[in-house]
């Protein structure tokens, strides 16, 4: 593992914070779609597809953060057919040079969204299981809260490390 500077640690923190801003915007869009769905139940199938895409985007945003961390701190992304799952797993493991990024609970919750993202990418929206979308939407807010807390803890660690390197 190469030596990393305080300014590089701060840059990583900024990149993560920028992704978190986008994920917060996604949260407000989820709320908006759900409110429209309640007002227009006859359009439930269309709104369900929109929510499914937003759930897809949620995990993609989380994974972008993992990719930043893996590229900048871990030395690279895992390879192979299951690299997405392995990347998620690596975020739960502390290394000599960084703490665990996620709690086991958050990783377990996110695994459902990773799996669902694969489904969204490989079928037509009208083929989605309505109950699965509904369950993931219902769990989204808690999962997002846990993820955001884990990221804030990691950002605190990054800033502390950067300050200690001065």
Secondary structure, DSSP 8 states (H G I E B T S, - for coil): -----HHHHHHHHHHHHHHHHHHHHHHHHHHHHHHHHHH-GGGHHHHHHHHHHHHHHHHHHHHHHHHHHIIIIISS---STTHHHHHHHHTTS-BTTB--SS-HHHHHHHHHHHHHHHHHHHS-GGGS-HHHHHHHHHHHHHHHHHHHHHHHHHHHHHHHHHHHT-
